[in-house]
Amino acid sequence: MLESKHIEYVDLTNMTARLAADLSTHYSHIHGMDAVHLATAIKGGADFFVTQNIHDFPMGERVQGVEIVTPETAVERLYGEPELPFD
């Protein structure tokens, strides 16, 4: 999935790091690298933030335009299939 045409790599900038700090303040369970990953998705203009961390992230919600989803939901939205197309 990381080689998918839907994946874009984004650099971590100072603005993104500041956004990560703000996210940590606003969302009590999102800290450290989790906040950096979400901030990078936001700054990169992602449609989805894909995670299995259902305990710390607000699943199904949009955070600054980026929807937080599980891998299964992402695959279903991107490929129209309810299951992951790989092992």
PyMOL CGO cylinders between C-alpha atoms (Angstrom):
from pymol import cmd
from pymol.cgo import CYLINDER

trace = [
    CYLINDER, 0.00, 0.00, 0.00, 2.93, 2.38, 0.62, 0.3, 1, 1, 1, 1, 1, 1,
    CYLINDER, 2.93, 2.38, 0.62, 3.80, 2.14, -3.08, 0.3, 1, 1, 1, 1, 1, 1,
    CYLINDER, 3.80, 2.14, -3.08, 0.26, 3.11, -4.08, 0.3, 1, 1, 1, 1, 1, 1,
    CYLINDER, 0.26, 3.11, -4.08, -0.37, 6.06, -6.38, 0.3, 1, 1, 1, 1, 1, 1,
    CYLINDER, -0.37, 6.06, -6.38, -2.50, 7.42, -3.53, 0.3, 1, 1, 1, 1, 1, 1,
    CYLINDER, -2.50, 7.42, -3.53, 0.54, 7.86, -1.24, 0.3, 1, 1, 1, 1, 1, 1,
    CYLINDER, 0.54, 7.86, -1.24, 2.59, 11.06, -1.22, 0.3, 1, 1, 1, 1, 1, 1,
    CYLINDER, 2.59, 11.06, -1.22, 5.57, 11.67, 1.04, 0.3, 1, 1, 1, 1, 1, 1,
    CYLINDER, 5.57, 11.67, 1.04, 5.69, 15.10, 2.74, 0.3, 1, 1, 1, 1, 1, 1,
    CYLINDER, 5.69, 15.10, 2.74, 8.59, 16.81, 4.50, 0.3, 1, 1, 1, 1, 1, 1,
    CYLINDER, 8.59, 16.81, 4.50, 8.31, 17.85, 8.13, 0.3, 1, 1, 1, 1, 1, 1,
    CYLINDER, 8.31, 17.85, 8.13, 8.61, 21.64, 8.35, 0.3, 1, 1, 1, 1, 1, 1,
    CYLINDER, 8.61, 21.64, 8.35, 8.63, 24.06, 11.29, 0.3, 1, 1, 1, 1, 1, 1,
    CYLINDER, 8.63, 24.06, 11.29, 5.01, 25.00, 10.51, 0.3, 1, 1, 1, 1, 1, 1,
    CYLINDER, 5.01, 25.00, 10.51, 4.03, 21.34, 10.59, 0.3, 1, 1, 1, 1, 1, 1,
    CYLINDER, 4.03, 21.34, 10.59, 5.82, 20.84, 13.90, 0.3, 1, 1, 1, 1, 1, 1,
    CYLINDER, 5.82, 20.84, 13.90, 3.92, 23.81, 15.37, 0.3, 1, 1, 1, 1, 1, 1,
    CYLINDER, 3.92, 23.81, 15.37, 0.65, 22.31, 14.12, 0.3, 1, 1, 1, 1, 1, 1,
    CYLINDER, 0.65, 22.31, 14.12, 1.61, 19.01, 15.79, 0.3, 1, 1, 1, 1, 1, 1,
    CYLINDER, 1.61, 19.01, 15.79, 2.07, 20.85, 19.10, 0.3, 1, 1, 1, 1, 1, 1,
    CYLINDER, 2.07, 20.85, 19.10, -1.34, 22.50, 18.66, 0.3, 1, 1, 1, 1, 1, 1,
    CYLINDER, -1.34, 22.50, 18.66, -2.97, 19.14, 17.92, 0.3, 1, 1, 1, 1, 1, 1,
    CYLINDER, -2.97, 19.14, 17.92, -1.44, 17.68, 21.09, 0.3, 1, 1, 1, 1, 1, 1,
    CYLINDER, -1.44, 17.68, 21.09, -3.00, 20.50, 23.06, 0.3, 1, 1, 1, 1, 1, 1,
    CYLINDER, -3.00, 20.50, 23.06, -6.44, 20.13, 21.48, 0.3, 1, 1, 1, 1, 1, 1,
    CYLINDER, -6.44, 20.13, 21.48, -6.65, 16.32, 21.41, 0.3, 1, 1, 1, 1, 1, 1,
    CYLINDER, -6.65, 16.32, 21.41, -5.71, 14.83, 24.77, 0.3, 1, 1, 1, 1, 1, 1,
    CYLINDER, -5.71, 14.83, 24.77, -4.61, 11.43, 23.41, 0.3, 1, 1, 1, 1, 1, 1,
    CYLINDER, -4.61, 11.43, 23.41, -2.60, 12.57, 20.38, 0.3, 1, 1, 1, 1, 1, 1,
    CYLINDER, -2.60, 12.57, 20.38, 1.02, 13.23, 21.30, 0.3, 1, 1, 1, 1, 1, 1,
    CYLINDER, 1.02, 13.23, 21.30, 4.57, 12.90, 19.98, 0.3, 1, 1, 1, 1, 1, 1,
    CYLINDER, 4.57, 12.90, 19.98, 4.97, 11.24, 16.63, 0.3, 1, 1, 1, 1, 1, 1,
    CYLINDER, 4.97, 11.24, 16.63, 1.23, 10.59, 16.37, 0.3, 1, 1, 1, 1, 1, 1,
    CYLINDER, 1.23, 10.59, 16.37, 0.68, 14.36, 16.37, 0.3, 1, 1, 1, 1, 1, 1,
    CYLINDER, 0.68, 14.36, 16.37, 3.52, 14.84, 13.87, 0.3, 1, 1, 1, 1, 1, 1,
    CYLINDER, 3.52, 14.84, 13.87, 2.04, 12.23, 11.52, 0.3, 1, 1, 1, 1, 1, 1,
    CYLINDER, 2.04, 12.23, 11.52, -1.41, 13.82, 11.64, 0.3, 1, 1, 1, 1, 1, 1,
    CYLINDER, -1.41, 13.82, 11.64, 0.00, 17.34, 11.21, 0.3, 1, 1, 1, 1, 1, 1,
    CYLINDER, 0.00, 17.34, 11.21, 1.99, 16.16, 8.19, 0.3, 1, 1, 1, 1, 1, 1,
    CYLINDER, 1.99, 16.16, 8.19, -1.16, 14.69, 6.66, 0.3, 1, 1, 1, 1, 1, 1,
    CYLINDER, -1.16, 14.69, 6.66, -3.01, 17.96, 7.23, 0.3, 1, 1, 1, 1, 1, 1,
    CYLINDER, -3.01, 17.96, 7.23, -0.24, 20.14, 5.80, 0.3, 1, 1, 1, 1, 1, 1,
    CYLINDER, -0.24, 20.14, 5.80, 0.20, 17.73, 2.88, 0.3, 1, 1, 1, 1, 1, 1,
    CYLINDER, 0.20, 17.73, 2.88, -3.47, 18.07, 1.94, 0.3, 1, 1, 1, 1, 1, 1,
    CYLINDER, -3.47, 18.07, 1.94, -4.37, 14.44, 2.59, 0.3, 1, 1, 1, 1, 1, 1,
    CYLINDER, -4.37, 14.44, 2.59, -7.95, 13.26, 2.23, 0.3, 1, 1, 1, 1, 1, 1,
    CYLINDER, -7.95, 13.26, 2.23, -7.45, 10.54, 4.87, 0.3, 1, 1, 1, 1, 1, 1,
    CYLINDER, -7.45, 10.54, 4.87, -5.22, 9.83, 7.83, 0.3, 1, 1, 1, 1, 1, 1,
    CYLINDER, -5.22, 9.83, 7.83, -5.02, 6.05, 8.04, 0.3, 1, 1, 1, 1, 1, 1,
    CYLINDER, -5.02, 6.05, 8.04, -4.34, 4.44, 11.41, 0.3, 1, 1, 1, 1, 1, 1,
    CYLINDER, -4.34, 4.44, 11.41, -5.17, 1.38, 13.46, 0.3, 1, 1, 1, 1, 1, 1,
    CYLINDER, -5.17, 1.38, 13.46, -4.84, 3.42, 16.64, 0.3, 1, 1, 1, 1, 1, 1,
    CYLINDER, -4.84, 3.42, 16.64, -8.56, 3.58, 17.38, 0.3, 1, 1, 1, 1, 1, 1,
    CYLINDER, -8.56, 3.58, 17.38, -7.98, 4.46, 21.04, 0.3, 1, 1, 1, 1, 1, 1,
    CYLINDER, -7.98, 4.46, 21.04, -6.10, 7.74, 20.55, 0.3, 1, 1, 1, 1, 1, 1,
    CYLINDER, -6.10, 7.74, 20.55, -7.49, 9.16, 17.31, 0.3, 1, 1, 1, 1, 1, 1,
    CYLINDER, -7.49, 9.16, 17.31, -11.06, 10.39, 16.73, 0.3, 1, 1, 1, 1, 1, 1,
    CYLINDER, -11.06, 10.39, 16.73, -12.04, 7.73, 14.19, 0.3, 1, 1, 1, 1, 1, 1,
    CYLINDER, -12.04, 7.73, 14.19, -14.39, 8.87, 11.44, 0.3, 1, 1, 1, 1, 1, 1,
    CYLINDER, -14.39, 8.87, 11.44, -13.97, 12.54, 12.34, 0.3, 1, 1, 1, 1, 1, 1,
    CYLINDER, -13.97, 12.54, 12.34, -12.35, 15.24, 10.23, 0.3, 1, 1, 1, 1, 1, 1,
    CYLINDER, -12.35, 15.24, 10.23, -9.45, 17.15, 11.72, 0.3, 1, 1, 1, 1, 1, 1,
    CYLINDER, -9.45, 17.15, 11.72, -8.74, 20.28, 9.70, 0.3, 1, 1, 1, 1, 1, 1,
    CYLINDER, -8.74, 20.28, 9.70, -10.15, 18.64, 6.58, 0.3, 1, 1, 1, 1, 1, 1,
    CYLINDER, -10.15, 18.64, 6.58, -8.47, 15.24, 6.99, 0.3, 1, 1, 1, 1, 1, 1,
    CYLINDER, -8.47, 15.24, 6.99, -10.72, 12.29, 7.81, 0.3, 1, 1, 1, 1, 1, 1,
    CYLINDER, -10.72, 12.29, 7.81, -9.34, 9.81, 10.36, 0.3, 1, 1, 1, 1, 1, 1,
    CYLINDER, -9.34, 9.81, 10.36, -9.98, 6.24, 9.14, 0.3, 1, 1, 1, 1, 1, 1,
    CYLINDER, -9.98, 6.24, 9.14, -8.85, 2.64, 9.65, 0.3, 1, 1, 1, 1, 1, 1,
    CYLINDER, -8.85, 2.64, 9.65, -6.89, 0.86, 6.90, 0.3, 1, 1, 1, 1, 1, 1,
    CYLINDER, -6.89, 0.86, 6.90, -10.00, -1.15, 6.01, 0.3, 1, 1, 1, 1, 1, 1,
    CYLINDER, -10.00, -1.15, 6.01, -12.07, 2.01, 5.55, 0.3, 1, 1, 1, 1, 1, 1,
    CYLINDER, -12.07, 2.01, 5.55, -9.34, 3.61, 3.45, 0.3, 1, 1, 1, 1, 1, 1,
    CYLINDER, -9.34, 3.61, 3.45, -9.15, 0.60, 1.13, 0.3, 1, 1, 1, 1, 1, 1,
    CYLINDER, -9.15, 0.60, 1.13, -12.91, 0.51, 0.78, 0.3, 1, 1, 1, 1, 1, 1,
    CYLINDER, -12.91, 0.51, 0.78, -13.01, 4.22, -0.10, 0.3, 1, 1, 1, 1, 1, 1,
    CYLINDER, -13.01, 4.22, -0.10, -10.09, 4.03, -2.53, 0.3, 1, 1, 1, 1, 1, 1,
    CYLINDER, -10.09, 4.03, -2.53, -10.76, 0.70, -4.21, 0.3, 1, 1, 1, 1, 1, 1,
    CYLINDER, -10.76, 0.70, -4.21, -14.40, -0.06, -3.44, 0.3, 1, 1, 1, 1, 1, 1,
    CYLINDER, -14.40, -0.06, -3.44, -13.40, -3.24, -1.63, 0.3, 1, 1, 1, 1, 1, 1,
    CYLINDER, -13.40, -3.24, -1.63, -14.18, -3.92, 2.02, 0.3, 1, 1, 1, 1, 1, 1,
    CYLINDER, -14.18, -3.92, 2.02, -11.00, -5.96, 2.62, 0.3, 1, 1, 1, 1, 1, 1,
    CYLINDER, -11.00, -5.96, 2.62, -7.31, -5.18, 2.27, 0.3, 1, 1, 1, 1, 1, 1,
    CYLINDER, -7.31, -5.18, 2.27, -5.96, -6.25, -1.16, 0.3, 1, 1, 1, 1, 1, 1,
    CYLINDER, -5.96, -6.25, -1.16, -2.75, -7.66, 0.37, 0.3, 1, 1, 1, 1, 1, 1,
    CYLINDER, -2.75, -7.66, 0.37, -1.66, -9.94, 3.23, 0.3, 1, 1, 1, 1, 1, 1,
]
cmd.load_cgo(trace, "trace")
